Amino acid sequence: MDGLEMQPMMEGIISLLLTIITYHLSSISQEMKQFKKDYSELRNTCNGMISEQVSIRTKLNGLMKKTKRKPELPD
């Protein structure tokens, strides 16, 4: 095989490799978009849970102050 016969084969191999790389980069891009969407949803959920926790803690602290009992003395 001389250089002229080998060149089309090398071009085919390079073309195939570039196609494979393009496919993988495209799938990575789609996965990153989905990851960003999922991350945003998770972040919103966590923020909601944090605000709910603060609200519950505030209500509990208010109840504890209202129902504070005097310690009983032992007999």
N, C-alpha and C positions, 0 to 999 in steps of 0.2 A: 504494500500500500504506500503510495507516495502521498505527498502533501495535498494534492488536488482531490484525491479520493477521500481523504480523511476529514477534510474541512466540512463537507455537508453533515457528516456524522457528528462532529463536534458541535456544529451549530444546532443540530437537533437535540443533542444532550443538554446544551446550555438553555435552549428554549424550554425543554421539559422541566429543568431545574427552576427556571424563572417562574414557570406556571405554578409549580408546587409552592414556591416561596410566596407568590401572590395569593394563592388560596389560603395559606396559613396566616398571612398578615390580615387578610380580610376576616377570617374567623376570629382572630384575636381582637380586632377592632369591634366586631359585634359583641363579643364577650365583655369587653370593657364598657360598652354602652349599657349592657344589661347590668353589669356590676354597679355602675354609677346610679342607675335607677333603683336597684335593690338597696344600695347604701343610703340613698336619700330617703327611701321608705322606712328603713330601719332607724335612721336618725330621727325622723318625725315621730315614730313610735316611742323611742326612748325619751324624747323630750316630753311627750304626753305623759309617759309613766313617771317621769321626774316631777312634773307639775302636780300630778295626782298624789304622789308621795308627800310632797310639801303640803298640799291641802289636808291630807289625812293627818299628818304630823301636827299641823296647826290646830285642827279640831281636837285631837287627843290631848294636846297640851292645854287647851281651853277646858276640857272636861276634867283633867287632873287637878287644875287649880280650883275649880268649883267644888269638887268632891274631896278635897284634902281633909283628912281626918286627923284629929289630935291623937297622938300615941297613947295607948292605954297603959296605965301604971300597973305593975305587977302587985298582987295582993300580999 
